[in-house]
Amino acid sequence: MAINSKSAPRPDVIVIGAGIIGSSIALRLARAGLRVTVFDRGRAGAEASSAAAGMIAPQGEKAGPPAFTELCWMSHGLYPEFVAEVEELSGQQVGYRRDGSVLVALDELQARELEEIEADQESGAKPGGTPPGAHPAFGVERLTAESLRRRMPGLADKILGALFLAGDHWVDNERLSAAVVEAARRVGVTFHENTAVGRLKVRMGRVEAVEVASGQQSAGEVVLAAGCWSGELAAQAGVEIPGAPCLGQMIELEIDAPLPAVVRAGHHYLVPRVGDRVIVGTTAEYAGFEKRVTATGLASILQGALRLAPLLAEGRFRRAWAGLRPDTEDHLPVLGRSEIAGLTLASGHFRNGILLAPVTARLIADLVLTGSVPAALGPFGVGRFARAARTG
């Protein structure tokens, strides 16, 4: 779509990237009364946002940096309100479920990981504070072999341990991504799909416009939320975001009965979908920007999944796909102001883009609207990489 600045008012904010992060930010800014335009190199929501599994599961993660754990729980707490808003505005259901997840151990390493998660959760339930990874509102239940079979029939017989985590939720991320885009459109956001931003035009230390094939578009603020492609655009403006795309392959099967909850063992997982479908994942491959489905990747997923859940042996194949997760050097997102005036960063969410969409949208919108950086964004600024390089 050609840009005609004479016929369209200048936007207050340009968002580069129409994935779940960029679209959610655009939605939040438009609801605050700003004129927002979004550019995406492809179809809105078609990259990592649609390729994910949709887990909203901070409770089942091993303890990470406290600031990141807190950010994840903040977003988890925002999800019911976020989903209700998106469904109401878009008129679409997104398959949000709060049925918990089952973590199982198939070997000694996974058994130790389950013990660490359980210890973190139990410590968080005691008076005196919540350690990283825990949340006092959600307990953890250790499952016996018998209770596991009742709750999740069809899993492997030789399981060394299992936990049920009530705080883990999930959503149909494909439906959610489409619904957020539709909700944003309905509140006035303009989307330019299949319109790659080739360059950020910077003058005297400030971003003035974005350049696309059909011309330039200026705005008061630019938010860079282009996932794996953020780094190249930022580098052209003199901002370094160390990182690389991480390829993840996925499979969808149809089974004979609905899966009652998410099941995870190490990096293998099963995520239910409407009906009798199940998403099976995943791989983690660093091979540049080539998005591909390979026989080796699918074989590794199926081998791990069948070891976890023999019930999948008769599953009917529906489809397979791959997506590129935007990873960073420390596997944490890059959020907040850049050293270029008028350029805000919202990228590098790695495996947590779906989980972190509500809190990222709220905090980045607050930054743009008020001009001040919310405290929760402090640890995730791009300047941390330069500081680490100087001290390392």
Secondary structure, 3 states (H helix, E strand, C coil): CCCCCCCCCCCCEEEECCCHHHHHHHHHHHHCCCCEEEECCCCCCCCHHHHCCCEECCCCCCCCCHHHHHHHHHHHHHHHHHHHHHHHHHCCCCCCECCCEEEEECCHHHHHHHHHHHHHHHHHHCCCCCCCCCCCCCCEEECCHHHHHHHCCCCCCCCCEEEEECCCEECCHHHHHHHHHHHHHHCCCEEECCCCCCEEEEECCEEEEEEECCEEEECCEEEECCHHHHHHHHHHCCCCCCEEEEEEEEEEEECCCCCCCEEEECCEEEEECCCCEEEEECCCECCCCCCCCCHHHHHHHHHHHHHHCHHHHHCEEEEEEEEEEEEECCCCCEEEECCCECEEEEECCHHHHHHHHHHHHHHHHHHHHHCCCCHHHHHHCCHHHHHHHHHC
